[in-house]
């Protein structure tokens, strides 16, 4: 199950909370292209997903106050630290490179007067 899930970590005080999302879904959610219902792998807030330790209601109450579990999950989705896969990181770098090349191509002017078109 861990290889099919992508973790988002949120630190509040000394406690780190984690939620499991479908691979690639959290980034799409943050970009606004995917709805909340299609993001979560499980609707549980974890203290340590790898060890299977769930966060207790007391810990959630101390860290987040009296808000519902869905609101806590949405907060972690929006503000938590997303661990990107290698492919996602590579795609982001390639996309940024294409944007820079496009920007240079659109705004480049030749410095010498004879190279400019009249």
C-alpha distance (Angstrom), angle and dihedral (degrees) to the residues before:
residue distance angle dihedral
X1 . . .
X2 3.82 . .
X3 3.80 92.4 .
X4 3.82 90.8 55.4
X5 3.81 94.2 47.7
X6 3.77 132.1 74.1
X7 3.78 117.5 -148.4
X8 3.79 128.8 -135.4
X9 3.80 115.5 -165.0
X10 3.79 126.6 -158.1
X11 3.79 122.3 -175.3
X12 3.77 119.8 -151.9
X13 3.77 113.9 175.1
X14 3.79 108.2 -43.4
X15 3.79 95.2 -27.1
X16 3.79 123.3 88.8
X17 3.79 117.0 -153.7
X18 3.80 123.9 -160.5
X19 3.77 136.1 -165.3
X20 3.80 127.1 -167.7
X21 3.80 118.4 -130.6
X22 3.78 133.9 177.4
X23 3.80 113.6 -90.1
X24 3.79 111.4 -84.7
X25 3.79 93.3 0.1
X26 3.81 97.5 101.3
X27 3.80 93.1 56.5
X28 3.81 90.7 48.4
X29 3.82 89.3 48.7
X30 3.81 90.8 53.0
X31 3.80 90.5 48.8
X32 3.80 89.5 51.2
X33 3.80 97.4 -117.9
X34 3.81 97.0 110.0
X35 3.79 130.2 50.1
X36 3.80 126.5 -123.5
X37 3.82 93.6 -109.5
X38 3.82 93.1 63.0
X39 3.82 98.3 48.2
X40 3.79 109.4 68.3
X41 3.78 123.8 85.6
X42 3.80 89.4 -169.9
X43 3.79 130.5 -1.2
X44 3.81 94.1 -130.9
X45 3.79 126.9 111.2
X46 3.80 109.0 -137.3
X47 3.78 133.6 -159.7
X48 3.79 90.3 -160.2
X49 3.79 116.8 3.0
X50 3.80 94.2 -171.8
X51 3.80 92.6 57.3
X52 3.80 93.6 37.5
X53 3.82 94.9 -117.4
X54 3.78 111.9 155.6
X55 3.79 121.0 -153.4
X56 3.79 111.9 -108.4
X57 3.80 122.5 -125.6
X58 3.82 89.1 -114.1
X59 3.80 92.5 56.2
X60 3.79 91.6 47.0
X61 3.80 90.7 48.5
X62 3.81 92.9 50.9
X63 3.80 93.3 46.5
X64 3.81 101.4 39.8
X65 3.80 106.5 17.5
X66 3.78 122.3 -135.2
X67 3.79 101.6 -25.4
X68 3.79 127.3 127.2
X69 3.79 124.6 -95.1
X70 3.82 91.7 -111.4
X71 3.80 90.8 54.1
X72 3.81 90.3 49.3
X73 3.80 90.5 51.2
X74 3.82 91.5 48.3
X75 3.81 90.0 49.7
X76 3.81 91.4 51.2
X77 3.83 90.2 46.5
X78 3.79 92.4 52.7
X79 3.81 102.0 37.7
X80 3.79 104.6 23.0
X81 3.78 128.1 105.2
X82 3.78 109.6 -96.0
X83 3.78 116.7 -150.0
X84 3.79 105.5 -144.9
X85 3.76 123.6 -152.6
X86 3.79 120.4 -122.1
X87 3.79 92.1 -105.0
X88 3.82 92.5 51.6
X89 3.81 91.8 49.1
X90 3.82 91.1 48.2
X91 3.82 91.1 49.7
X92 3.82 91.3 50.8
X93 3.82 91.4 50.6
X94 3.82 91.8 47.6
X95 3.80 91.2 48.9
X96 3.81 91.6 50.2
X97 3.82 90.3 48.3
X98 3.82 90.6 52.3
X99 3.82 90.4 50.1
X100 3.82 91.7 51.4
X101 3.82 93.1 48.0
X102 3.80 90.5 47.7
X103 3.81 91.1 49.6
X104 3.81 91.8 50.3
X105 3.80 92.8 47.5
X106 3.80 92.9 50.3
X107 3.81 97.6 46.3
X108 3.81 103.5 33.2
X109 3.79 117.2 121.4
X110 3.76 124.1 179.8
X111 3.81 114.7 -110.3
X112 3.81 95.5 -144.6
X113 3.84 117.7 74.3
X114 3.82 95.7 -137.8
X115 3.82 92.1 57.0
X116 3.79 92.1 56.3
X117 3.75 117.6 95.8
X118 3.79 117.1 -121.6
